[in-house]
C-alpha cells in the first residue's frame, strides 16, 4: 500500500528538480507572455484610413496627367494633408504647376487652374484686342460673343473691304481687364475661352485684320 505514495513522491520530486534546473528559461517565457499580453492590451485599435492619390513616378509639369501617372494609397486619416485628391477624383488631363516626386501626395495646390477649364476641358484662354473699345465696355465675365475679322481694313489698294469673317463663335468672356482698356486705334482687350484652333486663327488675324465682336448675351 505504500508503493503508490512513494511513486507519487518520486514523480513530484523529479518535477521540482526539472523546474529548478530550467527556472531561468521558464521565467523568461513567463516574462515574454506577460509583455505580449500587456502590448495587446495597451495597443490602440487600428485607426481610420483614407485612400488618396500619389505620384506613381516622378512627374513633369510640362504635360497633362495621364492614366498611369497617379496611384492610390491608404494613409491614416490624421496624416492626410488638406486638399489631398481622393481615389474618386478624375485627374486625366489635369496639369501640375510644379515637378512632383514619386510617392508624393497630390493636393489641389499642386494643380494649375486654367481659367477656361470651367467652360470645357479642351478650351484655352485667349486675349483678343477689339478695335471698338466701346463695345468691350458692355461686356463682363460670362458674356458670350462672336469674334469677327475684317480683312483689308485700311488698305488703300482695297477700297472695298471684304465682309467680316467669324473666327470664333459663341465664346464666353473670361475677363475684361480694366487696366488694358484703351480707346483709339489700340482698341480694348478682352479674354475669351476658345479652342486651340480658334486661338491660332485669332493670333493670325490680329496682325492683318480689324477684330470686332457681336454680343450674344
C-alpha positions in Angstrom: 0.0 0.0 0.0 3.0 2.3 0.4 4.1 1.9 -3.2 1.7 4.4 -4.8 2.5 7.3 -2.4 6.2 6.5 -2.9 5.9 6.7 -6.7 3.9 9.9 -6.4 6.5 11.4 -4.2 9.3 10.5 -6.6 7.5 12.0 -9.6 6.8 15.2 -7.7 10.5 15.4 -6.6 11.6 14.8 -10.3 9.3 17.6 -11.5 10.6 20.0 -8.9 14.1 19.3 -9.9 13.3 19.8 -13.6 11.6 23.1 -12.9 14.5 24.2 -10.7 17.0 23.2 -13.4 15.2 25.2 -16.1 13.8 28.0 -13.9 15.6 30.7 -16.0 14.1 29.5 -19.2 10.6 29.2 -17.6 10.9 32.7 -16.1 11.9 34.2 -19.4 8.9 32.5 -21.1 6.5 33.9 -18.5 8.0 37.3 -18.8 7.6 37.2 -22.6 4.0 36.1 -22.3 3.3 38.9 -19.8 4.9 41.5 -22.1 2.9 40.3 -25.1 -0.3 40.4 -23.1 0.4 44.0 -22.0 1.2 45.0 -25.5 -2.1 43.6 -26.8 -4.0 45.4 -24.1 -2.3 48.8 -24.5 -2.0 48.9 -28.3 -4.8 51.1 -29.7 -7.1 49.7 -32.3 -6.3 50.4 -36.0 -7.3 54.0 -36.9 -9.4 55.0 -39.9 -7.6 55.4 -43.2 -8.3 57.5 -46.3 -7.3 56.5 -49.9 -5.5 59.3 -51.6 -3.7 59.8 -54.9 0.1 59.8 -55.0 2.5 60.1 -57.9 3.4 56.7 -59.2 6.7 58.1 -60.6 8.5 61.5 -60.9 6.1 63.8 -62.8 7.0 66.7 -65.1 4.5 69.6 -65.2 5.1 70.2 -68.9 2.4 67.6 -69.9 -1.1 66.7 -68.6 -1.6 63.9 -66.2 -2.1 60.5 -67.8 -4.0 57.4 -66.7 -1.0 55.8 -65.1 0.7 58.8 -63.5 -1.1 58.5 -60.2 -1.8 55.6 -57.9 -4.0 55.0 -54.8 -2.5 54.7 -51.3 -4.3 54.3 -48.0 -3.0 56.8 -45.3 -4.0 57.2 -41.7 -6.6 59.9 -41.6 -4.6 62.3 -39.4 -1.7 62.2 -41.9 -3.7 63.1 -44.9 -2.8 66.7 -46.0 -5.5 69.3 -46.6 -6.8 69.3 -50.1 -5.5 65.8 -51.0 -7.1 64.3 -54.0 -9.0 61.2 -53.1 -9.3 58.0 -55.1 -12.5 59.0 -56.8 -11.1 62.2 -58.3 -10.8 62.4 -62.1 -7.3 63.6 -62.9 -6.8 62.7 -66.6 -5.8 65.9 -68.5 -5.1 68.0 -65.4 -1.9 70.0 -65.3 0.6 70.2 -62.5 2.1 73.6 -61.6 5.5 72.2 -60.4 7.5 68.9 -60.6 6.3 66.1 -58.3 8.4 63.3 -56.9 7.4 59.6 -56.8 5.1 58.9 -53.8 4.1 62.5 -53.1 0.5 63.0 -52.2 -1.2 65.2 -54.8 -3.2 68.1 -53.4 -5.2 70.7 -55.1 -2.4 73.2 -54.5 -0.2 71.1 -56.9 -2.7 71.6 -59.8 -2.8 74.5 -62.1 -6.1 76.1 -62.6 -6.5 77.2 -66.3 -9.1 80.0 -66.4 -11.0 78.3 -69.3 -11.4 74.9 -67.6 -14.9 75.7 -66.3 -16.2 76.0 -69.9 -14.6 72.8 -71.2 -11.5 70.6 -70.9 -10.2 71.5 -74.4 -10.6 75.2 -74.2 -7.8 77.8 -73.6 -7.9 81.4 -72.5 -7.2 83.7 -75.5 -6.6 87.5 -75.3 -8.3 89.4 -78.0 -7.8 93.1 -78.8 -11.0 94.5 -80.3 -11.0 97.8 -82.3 -14.2 99.1 -80.7 -13.4 99.9 -77.1 -17.0 101.0 -76.5 -18.3 97.5 -77.3 -15.9 96.0 -74.8 -17.3 98.3 -72.1 -20.6 96.4 -72.5 -19.1 93.1 -71.5 -18.5 91.4 -68.3 -17.2 87.9 -67.4 -19.7 85.4 -68.5 -20.9 87.3 -71.5 -20.9 85.4 -74.8 -19.5 86.9 -78.0 -18.7 86.2 -81.6 -15.3 87.5 -82.8 -15.2 88.7 -86.4 -12.2 89.6 -88.5 -12.5 92.1 -91.3 -9.6 91.8 -93.8 -8.4 94.6 -96.0 -9.4 97.3 -93.5 -7.4 100.4 -94.1 -5.7 99.0 -97.2 -5.6 101.8 -99.9 -5.4 99.1 -102.5 -8.7 97.6 -101.4 -11.2 100.4 -101.4 -14.0 97.9 -100.7 -13.3 95.8 -97.6 -14.4 92.2 -97.7 -17.3 91.0 -95.4 -16.1 90.2 -91.9 -15.3 86.5 -91.2 -16.3 84.8 -88.0 -13.2 83.5 -86.3 -14.7 82.3 -83.0 -18.4 81.9 -82.4 -20.5 81.9 -79.2 -17.5 82.1 -76.9 -17.6 83.0 -73.2 -15.8 86.1 -71.9 -13.4 85.2 -69.1 -12.2 88.7 -68.2 -12.2 92.3 -69.3 -9.0 93.8 -67.8 -9.7 97.4 -66.8 -6.0 98.4 -67.0 -5.9 97.4 -70.6 -9.0 99.2 -71.8 -7.5 101.8 -74.1 -9.6 103.6 -76.7 -8.5 104.7 -80.1 -6.8 102.5 -82.7 -5.3 100.3 -80.0 -8.8 99.2 -79.1 -9.6 97.3 -75.9 -8.6 93.9 -74.6 -10.8 91.0 -73.5 -10.1 87.4 -72.7 -12.3 84.6 -74.1 -12.4 80.8 -73.9 -11.7 79.3 -77.3 -10.4 76.1 -78.9 -6.7 75.9 -79.8 -7.5 76.2 -83.4 -9.5 79.4 -82.9 -6.7 80.7 -80.8 -4.3 80.2 -83.7 -6.7 81.9 -86.1 -7.2 84.9 -83.8 -3.4 85.3 -83.5 -3.1 85.4 -87.3 -5.9 87.8 -87.8 -4.7 90.1 -85.1 -1.8 91.2 -87.3 -3.7 91.6 -90.6 -7.3 92.3 -89.7 -9.6 94.5 -87.7 -11.3 92.5 -85.0 -14.8 93.2 -83.8 -17.4 91.4 -81.7 -21.1 90.7 -81.7 -22.6 90.2 -78.3 -24.9 87.2 -77.8 -25.6 87.7 -74.1 
